[in-house]
Amino acid sequence: MIAQSFKYESPGTLAEAISMLNKYGEDAKVLSGGHSLIPMMKLRFANPEWLIDINGIPGLAYIKEEGGIMKIGALNREADIEHSDLLKKQFPIFGDVTKQIADPQVRNRGTIGGNLAHGDAANDHPAVMLALRATVIATGSNGERSIPIDEFFFGFYMTALQHGEILTEIQIPIPPARTGSAYHKLERKVGDYATAGVAVQLTLDKNGICKAAGIGLTNVNATPLRASRSETALIGKPITDETITEAAKYASEDCSPSSDLRGSEEYKRAMVAVLVKRMIHKAVERISG
Amino acid sequence: MEITVTVNSGQHTLDVEPRTLLVHMIRENLNLTGTHIGCDTTNCGACTILLDGKSVKSCTILAVQANGKSVSTIEGVISAEGQLHPLQEGFKENHGLHCGFCTPGMIMRSIELLENNPNPTEDEIRWGISGNLCRCTGYNNIVKAIEYASAKMRGVEPASTEPQFV
């Protein structure tokens, strides 16, 4: 399959890329890892007139800790995230999620920025970023803009990124001690989209009372979903079978999965409940461990 | 659009349309048909090549994106003296191929796998080739072939090459 004809630019700086996006208007798309966009173009679901390839722009693939914030450059490949000890030490959830994104070859190309900017509720990083309460940095001709992750996803393939803006960085607050995180997606085979996926980050105090909770859900809603009622059900309480069951029940009630080849709506709700329970247990184990 | 790509240590300057996929450039412009197109949807891994040393699926990369970069395909794996690469030898000795369609992709992927992890466990090998499908389902002997190459490359005597029937 071959895409419809388009014109191609590979700018060497961010400023050049932004000015091209402004010049070519809505007919231009940003090409990052390309492992969502190129398949869509081959299937002619997307037919941009211009592709602005940002792969040649230096300085967008860092991972660094600064002032209590983990800063992740948008052009990091999934494989870079998978093998970053700095990142996995603070956030073991990244070890879970990257292993389950597509396959090794795809992870050598696909980028974390693209995974978010694509705005697909079936992608895995959005739920993780909800659980970690990330902030997305968008750079446009007027400089940088911070977008809280809760205001980033608008609808099917729609995000808060404005025309002429490029997602350049993801910022994640470093959590206090006694924090644990975990992600799992139920998939039929390697490389499949999630039947359901759940990301959890919990902070407990020394008495085992939950001080903070973040729970994000993958592919069970039109947009990546924060399980707010589940979070509230945990905060201020000890993590017991009872509170876990309550959190799982709320998540399965509040999502809205559609029945498809991966399973019925009822099945997916049941799996959300199972995964919420398991990921809470795993996050807690990582705190004690 | 004019691009310059190094393929298996030879430099080529080519005129390609931006929409030309890297796999088409390799197969049609350079006539290197060892790189196969299986699914054409980033699933099967038959089109796996190395781009600047990283294993990638060439059906999901534009030829123009390889401009200035180095591409390695199965044709470049054999040594200049005609000596098989340990992986090629491993596949041959261990019945690692049935129809052979997936083999070039399996080998190109395994080159990077063994580079990152010279002595992988069976689980790590299976995980490492999880982006490559063999529809003859000959995975057991593919895993043995990679274990054979790993041993050879570490200077260890490879295990028996008797075929495995499971």
Interface residues (C-beta under 8 A of the other chain):
Chain A: M1 I2 A3 Q4 S5 F6 K7 Y8 S10 L31 G34 H35 I38 P39 M41 K42 L51 D53 N55 A79 A102 D103 P104 Q105 V106 N108 R109 V190 G191
Chain B: M1 E17 P18 R19 T20 L21 H24 D40 T41 T42 N43 G45 T48 K54 S55 V56 K57 T60 I61 L62 V64 Q65 N67 R109 E112 L113 W127 G128 S130 G131 N132
